Amino acid sequence: MSLSQTLFEEIRVLMQFSPDSLQEGIKVHHDAAPELVQAAQSLYDKGLIDRHDGGYLTDRGLEALQHARALTGLLSSAD
């Protein structure tokens, strides 16, 4: 399985959230890059965030963020 550009953008949006608190959300503005707007919509459609333009992570979104951060840490430490 290769990492599509769409999946990359979704991870990019996820990584903007704080892993320390479900009380910190983000906002993807309507005039942001189209790929980021679409990524936020996709994360919302998948139930990972609670608003189509960001908002807050759901429990499932927090789990996805934790996995994304773990993978990023593993790959970064491999240098």
PyMOL Python script that loads the backbone (N, CA, C, O; Angstrom):
from pymol import cmd

cmd.read_pdbstr("""\
ATOM      1  N   MET A   1       0.852  -1.182   0.000  1.00  0.00           N
ATOM      2  CA  MET A   1       0.000   0.000   0.000  1.00  0.00           C
ATOM      3  C   MET A   1       0.890   1.234   0.000  1.00  0.00           C
ATOM      4  O   MET A   1       1.748   1.387   0.869  1.00  0.00           O
ATOM      5  N   SER A   2       0.691   2.092  -0.951  1.00  0.00           N
ATOM      6  CA  SER A   2       1.461   3.331  -0.993  1.00  0.00           C
ATOM      7  C   SER A   2       0.686   4.443  -0.295  1.00  0.00           C
ATOM      8  O   SER A   2      -0.528   4.360  -0.110  1.00  0.00           O
ATOM      9  N   LEU A   3       1.402   5.454   0.077  1.00  0.00           N
ATOM     10  CA  LEU A   3       0.810   6.596   0.765  1.00  0.00           C
ATOM     11  C   LEU A   3       0.347   7.597  -0.289  1.00  0.00           C
ATOM     12  O   LEU A   3       1.167   8.273  -0.910  1.00  0.00           O
ATOM     13  N   SER A   4      -0.956   7.691  -0.488  1.00  0.00           N
ATOM     14  CA  SER A   4      -1.503   8.625  -1.482  1.00  0.00           C
ATOM     15  C   SER A   4      -1.370  10.057  -0.976  1.00  0.00           C
ATOM     16  O   SER A   4      -1.186  10.292   0.218  1.00  0.00           O
ATOM     17  N   GLN A   5      -1.464  10.985  -1.878  1.00  0.00           N
ATOM     18  CA  GLN A   5      -1.411  12.399  -1.512  1.00  0.00           C
ATOM     19  C   GLN A   5      -2.569  12.753  -0.579  1.00  0.00           C
ATOM     20  O   GLN A   5      -2.406  13.548   0.347  1.00  0.00           O
ATOM     21  N   THR A   6      -3.728  12.165  -0.826  1.00  0.00           N
ATOM     22  CA  THR A   6      -4.901  12.418   0.014  1.00  0.00           C
ATOM     23  C   THR A   6      -4.646  11.952   1.444  1.00  0.00           C
ATOM     24  O   THR A   6      -4.932  12.673   2.399  1.00  0.00           O
ATOM     25  N   LEU A   7      -4.109  10.750   1.585  1.00  0.00           N
ATOM     26  CA  LEU A   7      -3.804  10.218   2.909  1.00  0.00           C
ATOM     27  C   LEU A   7      -2.736  11.063   3.599  1.00  0.00           C
ATOM     28  O   LEU A   7      -2.823  11.332   4.798  1.00  0.00           O
ATOM     29  N   PHE A   8      -1.737  11.475   2.839  1.00  0.00           N
ATOM     30  CA  PHE A   8      -0.697  12.345   3.389  1.00  0.00           C
ATOM     31  C   PHE A   8      -1.304  13.630   3.936  1.00  0.00           C
ATOM     32  O   PHE A   8      -0.944  14.065   5.030  1.00  0.00           O
ATOM     33  N   GLU A   9      -2.214  14.238   3.196  1.00  0.00           N
ATOM     34  CA  GLU A   9      -2.847  15.488   3.637  1.00  0.00           C
ATOM     35  C   GLU A   9      -3.705  15.266   4.874  1.00  0.00           C
ATOM     36  O   GLU A   9      -3.758  16.128   5.751  1.00  0.00           O
ATOM     37  N   GLU A  10      -4.377  14.120   4.957  1.00  0.00           N
ATOM     38  CA  GLU A  10      -5.166  13.819   6.148  1.00  0.00           C
ATOM     39  C   GLU A  10      -4.258  13.706   7.370  1.00  0.00           C
ATOM     40  O   GLU A  10      -4.578  14.233   8.436  1.00  0.00           O
ATOM     41  N   ILE A  11      -3.140  13.029   7.218  1.00  0.00           N
ATOM     42  CA  ILE A  11      -2.180  12.922   8.321  1.00  0.00           C
ATOM     43  C   ILE A  11      -1.646  14.291   8.688  1.00  0.00           C
ATOM     44  O   ILE A  11      -1.484  14.609   9.866  1.00  0.00           O
ATOM     45  N   ARG A  12      -1.378  15.091   7.689  1.00  0.00           N
ATOM     46  CA  ARG A  12      -0.883  16.450   7.917  1.00  0.00           C
ATOM     47  C   ARG A  12      -1.873  17.263   8.760  1.00  0.00           C
ATOM     48  O   ARG A  12      -1.468  17.974   9.680  1.00  0.00           O
ATOM     49  N   VAL A  13      -3.148  17.157   8.451  1.00  0.00           N
ATOM     50  CA  VAL A  13      -4.165  17.869   9.241  1.00  0.00           C
ATOM     51  C   VAL A  13      -4.232  17.273  10.649  1.00  0.00           C
ATOM     52  O   VAL A  13      -4.273  18.021  11.626  1.00  0.00           O
ATOM     53  N   LEU A  14      -4.243  15.958  10.771  1.00  0.00           N
ATOM     54  CA  LEU A  14      -4.279  15.321  12.092  1.00  0.00           C
ATOM     55  C   LEU A  14      -3.142  15.795  12.979  1.00  0.00           C
ATOM     56  O   LEU A  14      -3.336  16.037  14.170  1.00  0.00           O
ATOM     57  N   MET A  15      -1.959  15.928  12.401  1.00  0.00           N
ATOM     58  CA  MET A  15      -0.774  16.299  13.176  1.00  0.00           C
ATOM     59  C   MET A  15      -0.843  17.727  13.713  1.00  0.00           C
ATOM     60  O   MET A  15      -0.010  18.114  14.532  1.00  0.00           O
ATOM     61  N   GLN A  16      -1.813  18.510  13.268  1.00  0.00           N
ATOM     62  CA  GLN A  16      -1.983  19.866  13.789  1.00  0.00           C
ATOM     63  C   GLN A  16      -2.655  19.874  15.157  1.00  0.00           C
ATOM     64  O   GLN A  16      -2.583  20.868  15.880  1.00  0.00           O
ATOM     65  N   PHE A  17      -3.306  18.774  15.513  1.00  0.00           N
ATOM     66  CA  PHE A  17      -3.988  18.689  16.803  1.00  0.00           C
ATOM     67  C   PHE A  17      -2.995  18.390  17.912  1.00  0.00           C
ATOM     68  O   PHE A  17      -1.982  17.726  17.694  1.00  0.00           O
ATOM     69  N   SER A  18      -3.295  18.885  19.097  1.00  0.00           N
ATOM     70  CA  SER A  18      -2.487  18.593  20.276  1.00  0.00           C
ATOM     71  C   SER A  18      -2.827  17.195  20.777  1.00  0.00           C
ATOM     72  O   SER A  18      -4.003  16.870  20.946  1.00  0.00           O
ATOM     73  N   PRO A  19      -1.818  16.367  21.015  1.00  0.00           N
ATOM     74  CA  PRO A  19      -2.097  15.037  21.551  1.00  0.00           C
ATOM     75  C   PRO A  19      -2.389  15.053  23.052  1.00  0.00           C
ATOM     76  O   PRO A  19      -2.769  14.033  23.627  1.00  0.00           O
ATOM     77  N   ASP A  20      -2.212  16.201  23.674  1.00  0.00           N
ATOM     78  CA  ASP A  20      -2.320  16.301  25.124  1.00  0.00           C
ATOM     79  C   ASP A  20      -3.702  16.666  25.630  1.00  0.00           C
ATOM     80  O   ASP A  20      -3.996  16.492  26.812  1.00  0.00           O
ATOM     81  N   SER A  21      -4.556  17.173  24.745  1.00  0.00           N
ATOM     82  CA  SER A  21      -5.848  17.636  25.223  1.00  0.00           C
ATOM     83  C   SER A  21      -6.899  17.559  24.124  1.00  0.00           C
ATOM     84  O   SER A  21      -6.675  18.001  22.997  1.00  0.00           O
ATOM     85  N   LEU A  22      -8.042  16.994  24.470  1.00  0.00           N
ATOM     86  CA  LEU A  22      -9.168  16.996  23.546  1.00  0.00           C
ATOM     87  C   LEU A  22      -9.864  18.356  23.539  1.00  0.00           C
ATOM     88  O   LEU A  22     -10.783  18.584  22.751  1.00  0.00           O
ATOM     89  N   GLN A  23      -9.425  19.254  24.414  1.00  0.00           N
ATOM     90  CA  GLN A  23     -10.027  20.578  24.515  1.00  0.00           C
ATOM     91  C   GLN A  23      -9.421  21.583  23.547  1.00  0.00           C
ATOM     92  O   GLN A  23      -9.894  22.715  23.456  1.00  0.00           O
ATOM     93  N   GLU A  24      -8.377  21.183  22.821  1.00  0.00           N
ATOM     94  CA  GLU A  24      -7.732  22.069  21.855  1.00  0.00           C
ATOM     95  C   GLU A  24      -8.097  21.619  20.450  1.00  0.00           C
ATOM     96  O   GLU A  24      -7.740  20.520  20.026  1.00  0.00           O
ATOM     97  N   GLY A  25      -8.808  22.474  19.738  1.00  0.00           N
ATOM     98  CA  GLY A  25      -9.210  22.151  18.383  1.00  0.00           C
ATOM     99  C   GLY A  25      -8.426  22.955  17.365  1.00  0.00           C
ATOM    100  O   GLY A  25      -7.539  23.734  17.715  1.00  0.00           O
ATOM    101  N   ILE A  26      -8.764  22.756  16.106  1.00  0.00           N
ATOM    102  CA  ILE A  26      -8.165  23.538  15.027  1.00  0.00           C
ATOM    103  C   ILE A  26      -9.272  24.034  14.103  1.00  0.00           C
ATOM    104  O   ILE A  26     -10.409  23.568  14.165  1.00  0.00           O
ATOM    105  N   LYS A  27      -8.920  24.972  13.261  1.00  0.00           N
ATOM    106  CA  LYS A  27      -9.850  25.503  12.265  1.00  0.00           C
ATOM    107  C   LYS A  27      -9.135  25.509  10.927  1.00  0.00           C
ATOM    108  O   LYS A  27      -8.070  26.110  10.789  1.00  0.00           O
ATOM    109  N   VAL A  28      -9.717  24.843   9.943  1.00  0.00           N
ATOM    110  CA  VAL A  28      -9.215  24.899   8.572  1.00  0.00           C
ATOM    111  C   VAL A  28     -10.113  25.893   7.851  1.00  0.00           C
ATOM    112  O   VAL A  28     -11.274  25.598   7.566  1.00  0.00           O
ATOM    113  N   HIS A  29      -9.582  27.055   7.560  1.00  0.00           N
ATOM    114  CA  HIS A  29     -10.374  28.124   6.947  1.00  0.00           C
ATOM    115  C   HIS A  29     -10.758  27.780   5.515  1.00  0.00           C
ATOM    116  O   HIS A  29     -10.043  27.053   4.824  1.00  0.00           O
ATOM    117  N   HIS A  30     -11.877  28.300   5.086  1.00  0.00           N
ATOM    118  CA  HIS A  30     -12.386  28.004   3.743  1.00  0.00           C
ATOM    119  C   HIS A  30     -11.428  28.426   2.632  1.00  0.00           C
ATOM    120  O   HIS A  30     -11.489  27.902   1.519  1.00  0.00           O
ATOM    121  N   ASP A  31     -10.541  29.376   2.938  1.00  0.00           N
ATOM    122  CA  ASP A  31      -9.592  29.838   1.915  1.00  0.00           C
ATOM    123  C   ASP A  31      -8.216  29.169   2.053  1.00  0.00           C
ATOM    124  O   ASP A  31      -7.245  29.596   1.428  1.00  0.00           O
ATOM    125  N   ALA A  32      -8.146  28.119   2.877  1.00  0.00           N
ATOM    126  CA  ALA A  32      -6.903  27.342   2.992  1.00  0.00           C
ATOM    127  C   ALA A  32      -6.688  26.579   1.687  1.00  0.00           C
ATOM    128  O   ALA A  32      -7.569  26.537   0.827  1.00  0.00           O
ATOM    129  N   ALA A  33      -5.528  25.987   1.553  1.00  0.00           N
ATOM    130  CA  ALA A  33      -5.235  25.188   0.361  1.00  0.00           C
ATOM    131  C   ALA A  33      -6.342  24.144   0.179  1.00  0.00           C
ATOM    132  O   ALA A  33      -6.755  23.501   1.144  1.00  0.00           O
ATOM    133  N   PRO A  34      -6.813  23.981  -1.038  1.00  0.00           N
ATOM    134  CA  PRO A  34      -7.926  23.044  -1.281  1.00  0.00           C
ATOM    135  C   PRO A  34      -7.670  21.636  -0.762  1.00  0.00           C
ATOM    136  O   PRO A  34      -8.599  20.976  -0.297  1.00  0.00           O
ATOM    137  N   GLU A  35      -6.429  21.165  -0.834  1.00  0.00           N
ATOM    138  CA  GLU A  35      -6.142  19.811  -0.357  1.00  0.00           C
ATOM    139  C   GLU A  35      -6.312  19.698   1.160  1.00  0.00           C
ATOM    140  O   GLU A  35      -6.652  18.628   1.666  1.00  0.00           O
ATOM    141  N   LEU A  36      -6.077  20.793   1.887  1.00  0.00           N
ATOM    142  CA  LEU A  36      -6.281  20.774   3.340  1.00  0.00           C
ATOM    143  C   LEU A  36      -7.764  20.821   3.693  1.00  0.00           C
ATOM    144  O   LEU A  36      -8.214  20.157   4.628  1.00  0.00           O
ATOM    145  N   VAL A  37      -8.513  21.611   2.937  1.00  0.00           N
ATOM    146  CA  VAL A  37      -9.966  21.674   3.145  1.00  0.00           C
ATOM    147  C   VAL A  37     -10.569  20.291   2.898  1.00  0.00           C
ATOM    148  O   VAL A  37     -11.402  19.821   3.673  1.00  0.00           O
ATOM    149  N   GLN A  38     -10.140  19.640   1.804  1.00  0.00           N
ATOM    150  CA  GLN A  38     -10.645  18.308   1.486  1.00  0.00           C
ATOM    151  C   GLN A  38     -10.213  17.281   2.531  1.00  0.00           C
ATOM    152  O   GLN A  38     -10.989  16.397   2.894  1.00  0.00           O
ATOM    153  N   ALA A  39      -8.989  17.397   3.009  1.00  0.00           N
ATOM    154  CA  ALA A  39      -8.506  16.464   4.034  1.00  0.00           C
ATOM    155  C   ALA A  39      -9.326  16.586   5.307  1.00  0.00           C
ATOM    156  O   ALA A  39      -9.676  15.576   5.918  1.00  0.00           O
ATOM    157  N   ALA A  40      -9.634  17.807   5.711  1.00  0.00           N
ATOM    158  CA  ALA A  40     -10.459  18.013   6.907  1.00  0.00           C
ATOM    159  C   ALA A  40     -11.848  17.411   6.692  1.00  0.00           C
ATOM    160  O   ALA A  40     -12.382  16.757   7.587  1.00  0.00           O
ATOM    161  N   GLN A  41     -12.428  17.624   5.527  1.00  0.00           N
ATOM    162  CA  GLN A  41     -13.739  17.044   5.227  1.00  0.00           C
ATOM    163  C   GLN A  41     -13.683  15.520   5.287  1.00  0.00           C
ATOM    164  O   GLN A  41     -14.596  14.883   5.813  1.00  0.00           O
ATOM    165  N   SER A  42     -12.638  14.950   4.760  1.00  0.00           N
ATOM    166  CA  SER A  42     -12.468  13.499   4.763  1.00  0.00           C
ATOM    167  C   SER A  42     -12.325  12.954   6.185  1.00  0.00           C
ATOM    168  O   SER A  42     -12.914  11.927   6.522  1.00  0.00           O
ATOM    169  N   LEU A  43     -11.543  13.643   7.013  1.00  0.00           N
ATOM    170  CA  LEU A  43     -11.403  13.227   8.415  1.00  0.00           C
ATOM    171  C   LEU A  43     -12.745  13.294   9.138  1.00  0.00           C
ATOM    172  O   LEU A  43     -13.063  12.435   9.960  1.00  0.00           O
ATOM    173  N   TYR A  44     -13.526  14.321   8.823  1.00  0.00           N
ATOM    174  CA  TYR A  44     -14.866  14.453   9.398  1.00  0.00           C
ATOM    175  C   TYR A  44     -15.754  13.289   8.936  1.00  0.00           C
ATOM    176  O   TYR A  44     -16.457  12.676   9.740  1.00  0.00           O
ATOM    177  N   ASP A  45     -15.710  12.995   7.637  1.00  0.00           N
ATOM    178  CA  ASP A  45     -16.514  11.898   7.089  1.00  0.00           C
ATOM    179  C   ASP A  45     -16.152  10.560   7.712  1.00  0.00           C
ATOM    180  O   ASP A  45     -17.004   9.680   7.835  1.00  0.00           O
ATOM    181  N   LYS A  46     -14.899  10.402   8.104  1.00  0.00           N
ATOM    182  CA  LYS A  46     -14.426   9.161   8.721  1.00  0.00           C
ATOM    183  C   LYS A  46     -14.658   9.125  10.224  1.00  0.00           C
ATOM    184  O   LYS A  46     -14.367   8.121  10.875  1.00  0.00           O
ATOM    185  N   GLY A  47     -15.187  10.224  10.782  1.00  0.00           N
ATOM    186  CA  GLY A  47     -15.490  10.269  12.206  1.00  0.00           C
ATOM    187  C   GLY A  47     -14.288  10.547  13.090  1.00  0.00           C
ATOM    188  O   GLY A  47     -14.310  10.235  14.280  1.00  0.00           O
ATOM    189  N   LEU A  48     -13.226  11.135  12.518  1.00  0.00           N
ATOM    190  CA  LEU A  48     -12.022  11.415  13.297  1.00  0.00           C
ATOM    191  C   LEU A  48     -12.031  12.812  13.909  1.00  0.00           C
ATOM    192  O   LEU A  48     -11.354  13.053  14.909  1.00  0.00           O
ATOM    193  N   ILE A  49     -12.784  13.729  13.324  1.00  0.00           N
ATOM    194  CA  ILE A  49     -12.959  15.074  13.869  1.00  0.00           C
ATOM    195  C   ILE A  49     -14.445  15.397  13.882  1.00  0.00           C
ATOM    196  O   ILE A  49     -15.230  14.771  13.170  1.00  0.00           O
ATOM    197  N   ASP A  50     -14.829  16.375  14.693  1.00  0.00           N
ATOM    198  CA  ASP A  50     -16.267  16.613  14.877  1.00  0.00           C
ATOM    199  C   ASP A  50     -16.863  17.713  14.013  1.00  0.00           C
ATOM    200  O   ASP A  50     -18.061  17.982  14.095  1.00  0.00           O
ATOM    201  N   ARG A  51     -16.042  18.353  13.184  1.00  0.00           N
ATOM    202  CA  ARG A  51     -16.551  19.373  12.262  1.00  0.00           C
ATOM    203  C   ARG A  51     -15.836  19.231  10.922  1.00  0.00           C
ATOM    204  O   ARG A  51     -14.681  18.809  10.861  1.00  0.00           O
ATOM    205  N   HIS A  52     -16.529  19.586   9.867  1.00  0.00           N
ATOM    206  CA  HIS A  52     -15.941  19.441   8.533  1.00  0.00           C
ATOM    207  C   HIS A  52     -14.750  20.364   8.316  1.00  0.00           C
ATOM    208  O   HIS A  52     -13.957  20.144   7.400  1.00  0.00           O
ATOM    209  N   ASP A  53     -14.616  21.385   9.138  1.00  0.00           N
ATOM    210  CA  ASP A  53     -13.512  22.343   8.980  1.00  0.00           C
ATOM    211  C   ASP A  53     -12.544  22.297  10.165  1.00  0.00           C
ATOM    212  O   ASP A  53     -11.874  23.283  10.475  1.00  0.00           O
ATOM    213  N   GLY A  54     -12.485  21.150  10.809  1.00  0.00           N
ATOM    214  CA  GLY A  54     -11.557  21.007  11.933  1.00  0.00           C
ATOM    215  C   GLY A  54     -12.291  20.649  13.202  1.00  0.00           C
ATOM    216  O   GLY A  54     -12.707  19.506  13.390  1.00  0.00           O
ATOM    217  N   GLY A  55     -12.448  21.623  14.068  1.00  0.00           N
ATOM    218  CA  GLY A  55     -13.112  21.349  15.336  1.00  0.00           C
ATOM    219  C   GLY A  55     -12.199  20.590  16.279  1.00  0.00           C
ATOM    220  O   GLY A  55     -11.039  20.952  16.475  1.00  0.00           O
ATOM    221  N   TYR A  56     -12.740  19.535  16.855  1.00  0.00           N
ATOM    222  CA  TYR A  56     -12.020  18.751  17.857  1.00  0.00           C
ATOM    223  C   TYR A  56     -11.896  17.300  17.403  1.00  0.00           C
ATOM    224  O   TYR A  56     -12.686  16.812  16.595  1.00  0.00           O
ATOM    225  N   LEU A  57     -10.894  16.632  17.938  1.00  0.00           N
ATOM    226  CA  LEU A  57     -10.740  15.214  17.672  1.00  0.00           C
ATOM    227  C   LEU A  57     -11.831  14.428  18.384  1.00  0.00           C
ATOM    228  O   LEU A  57     -12.229  14.770  19.497  1.00  0.00           O
ATOM    229  N   THR A  58     -12.301  13.394  17.746  1.00  0.00           N
ATOM    230  CA  THR A  58     -13.158  12.425  18.420  1.00  0.00           C
ATOM    231  C   THR A  58     -12.231  11.435  19.131  1.00  0.00           C
ATOM    232  O   THR A  58     -11.010  11.527  18.999  1.00  0.00           O
ATOM    233  N   ASP A  59     -12.794  10.506  19.869  1.00  0.00           N
ATOM    234  CA  ASP A  59     -11.961   9.477  20.511  1.00  0.00           C
ATOM    235  C   ASP A  59     -11.177   8.696  19.454  1.00  0.00           C
ATOM    236  O   ASP A  59      -9.999   8.388  19.637  1.00  0.00           O
ATOM    237  N   ARG A  60     -11.836   8.391  18.371  1.00  0.00           N
ATOM    238  CA  ARG A  60     -11.171   7.674  17.274  1.00  0.00           C
ATOM    239  C   ARG A  60     -10.082   8.541  16.641  1.00  0.00           C
ATOM    240  O   ARG A  60      -9.025   8.039  16.259  1.00  0.00           O
ATOM    241  N   GLY A  61     -10.343   9.835  16.533  1.00  0.00           N
ATOM    242  CA  GLY A  61      -9.350  10.758  15.994  1.00  0.00           C
ATOM    243  C   GLY A  61      -8.124  10.857  16.875  1.00  0.00           C
ATOM    244  O   GLY A  61      -7.002  10.940  16.377  1.00  0.00           O
ATOM    245  N   LEU A  62      -8.330  10.849  18.191  1.00  0.00           N
ATOM    246  CA  LEU A  62      -7.201  10.878  19.126  1.00  0.00           C
ATOM    247  C   LEU A  62      -6.358   9.620  18.965  1.00  0.00           C
ATOM    248  O   LEU A  62      -5.129   9.686  18.992  1.00  0.00           O
ATOM    249  N   GLU A  63      -7.008   8.484  18.801  1.00  0.00           N
ATOM    250  CA  GLU A  63      -6.274   7.236  18.582  1.00  0.00           C
ATOM    251  C   GLU A  63      -5.455   7.313  17.284  1.00  0.00           C
ATOM    252  O   GLU A  63      -4.299   6.890  17.248  1.00  0.00           O
ATOM    253  N   ALA A  64      -6.057   7.850  16.232  1.00  0.00           N
ATOM    254  CA  ALA A  64      -5.340   7.994  14.961  1.00  0.00           C
ATOM    255  C   ALA A  64      -4.147   8.930  15.112  1.00  0.00           C
ATOM    256  O   ALA A  64      -3.073   8.664  14.573  1.00  0.00           O
ATOM    257  N   LEU A  65      -4.334  10.023  15.841  1.00  0.00           N
ATOM    258  CA  LEU A  65      -3.244  10.966  16.071  1.00  0.00           C
ATOM    259  C   LEU A  65      -2.104  10.291  16.835  1.00  0.00           C
ATOM    260  O   LEU A  65      -0.935  10.480  16.501  1.00  0.00           O
ATOM    261  N   GLN A  66      -2.439   9.523  17.837  1.00  0.00           N
ATOM    262  CA  GLN A  66      -1.405   8.833  18.615  1.00  0.00           C
ATOM    263  C   GLN A  66      -0.604   7.875  17.732  1.00  0.00           C
ATOM    264  O   GLN A  66       0.617   7.784  17.859  1.00  0.00           O
ATOM    265  N   HIS A  67      -1.285   7.171  16.849  1.00  0.00           N
ATOM    266  CA  HIS A  67      -0.592   6.267  15.926  1.00  0.00           C
ATOM    267  C   HIS A  67       0.286   7.049  14.947  1.00  0.00           C
ATOM    268  O   HIS A  67       1.417   6.651  14.668  1.00  0.00           O
ATOM    269  N   ALA A  68      -0.229   8.146  14.437  1.00  0.00           N
ATOM    270  CA  ALA A  68       0.538   8.967  13.490  1.00  0.00           C
ATOM    271  C   ALA A  68       1.792   9.526  14.160  1.00  0.00           C
ATOM    272  O   ALA A  68       2.870   9.533  13.565  1.00  0.00           O
ATOM    273  N   ARG A  69       1.647   9.987  15.384  1.00  0.00           N
ATOM    274  CA  ARG A  69       2.805  10.520  16.104  1.00  0.00           C
ATOM    275  C   ARG A  69       3.816   9.420  16.432  1.00  0.00           C
ATOM    276  O   ARG A  69       5.024   9.646  16.371  1.00  0.00           O
ATOM    277  N   ALA A  70       3.328   8.247  16.773  1.00  0.00           N
ATOM    278  CA  ALA A  70       4.234   7.124  17.056  1.00  0.00           C
ATOM    279  C   ALA A  70       5.033   6.760  15.806  1.00  0.00           C
ATOM    280  O   ALA A  70       6.244   6.553  15.880  1.00  0.00           O
ATOM    281  N   LEU A  71       4.361   6.682  14.667  1.00  0.00           N
ATOM    282  CA  LEU A  71       5.056   6.353  13.424  1.00  0.00           C
ATOM    283  C   LEU A  71       6.058   7.432  13.058  1.00  0.00           C
ATOM    284  O   LEU A  71       7.179   7.125  12.653  1.00  0.00           O
ATOM    285  N   THR A  72       5.674   8.674  13.194  1.00  0.00           N
ATOM    286  CA  THR A  72       6.571   9.780  12.892  1.00  0.00           C
ATOM    287  C   THR A  72       7.804   9.714  13.802  1.00  0.00           C
ATOM    288  O   THR A  72       8.927   9.937  13.351  1.00  0.00           O
ATOM    289  N   GLY A  73       7.588   9.410  15.069  1.00  0.00           N
ATOM    290  CA  GLY A  73       8.709   9.284  16.011  1.00  0.00           C
ATOM    291  C   GLY A  73       9.642   8.152  15.638  1.00  0.00           C
ATOM    292  O   GLY A  73      10.863   8.304  15.683  1.00  0.00           O
ATOM    293  N   LEU A  74       9.072   7.019  15.269  1.00  0.00           N
ATOM    294  CA  LEU A  74       9.899   5.879  14.861  1.00  0.00           C
ATOM    295  C   LEU A  74      10.720   6.197  13.622  1.00  0.00           C
ATOM    296  O   LEU A  74      11.907   5.879  13.560  1.00  0.00           O
ATOM    297  N   LEU A  75      10.101   6.813  12.653  1.00  0.00           N
ATOM    298  CA  LEU A  75      10.809   7.134  11.408  1.00  0.00           C
ATOM    299  C   LEU A  75      11.851   8.215  11.625  1.00  0.00           C
ATOM    300  O   LEU A  75      12.911   8.192  11.000  1.00  0.00           O
ATOM    301  N   SER A  76      11.561   9.154  12.497  1.00  0.00           N
ATOM    302  CA  SER A  76      12.503  10.237  12.771  1.00  0.00           C
ATOM    303  C   SER A  76      13.728   9.740  13.526  1.00  0.00           C
ATOM    304  O   SER A  76      14.840  10.216  13.297  1.00  0.00           O
ATOM    305  N   SER A  77      13.524   8.785  14.426  1.00  0.00           N
ATOM    306  CA  SER A  77      14.642   8.281  15.212  1.00  0.00           C
ATOM    307  C   SER A  77      15.519   7.302  14.434  1.00  0.00           C
ATOM    308  O   SER A  77      16.605   6.939  14.888  1.00  0.00           O
ATOM    309  N   ALA A  78      15.050   6.881  13.273  1.00  0.00           N
ATOM    310  CA  ALA A  78      15.800   5.932  12.458  1.00  0.00           C
ATOM    311  C   ALA A  78      16.934   6.606  11.686  1.00  0.00           C
ATOM    312  O   ALA A  78      17.731   5.923  11.042  1.00  0.00           O
ATOM    313  N   ASP A  79      17.015   7.917  11.742  1.00  0.00           N
ATOM    314  CA  ASP A  79      18.062   8.646  11.001  1.00  0.00           C
ATOM    315  C   ASP A  79      19.427   8.419  11.554  1.00  0.00           C
ATOM    316  O   ASP A  79      20.402   8.963  11.037  1.00  0.00           O
TER     317      ASP A  79
END
""", "prot")
cmd.dss("prot")
cmd.show_as("cartoon", "prot")
cmd.util.cbc("prot")
cmd.orient("prot")
